[in-house]
Amino acid sequence: MNEEGQPIELAMVNRWVTDDKYVKADVLKYFLDNFQIDSNLFIERRVVEFVENVIKGYKETVYELFDERDKWIKDYVNINFNEPFEDREFEILSERKIDVFS
């Protein structure tokens, strides 16, 4: 997000950033295809609508980022011969600038 609150970049981060499990790109794509949030569960629906609209508007870009992230992981393992998920030198594994006004 920029200073005006506009999204300017999408990124896939390393597992240590979110302390989450690693999920392969093909599984994440399936989840994204079936992604929905019941906005009735939230008092502030604007945030839910914002997330849904960014995901819908940049779905193909997010797919590409999933694939790039998985390629980065594979390349890292092939070069370093160890797992990359706790390597604190690498926070962002794939990223793409976006322009919501174009």
Helices and strands as residue ranges (DSSP letters): E 9-13, H 15-18, H 25-33, G 39-41, H 45-57, H 59-80, E 92-97
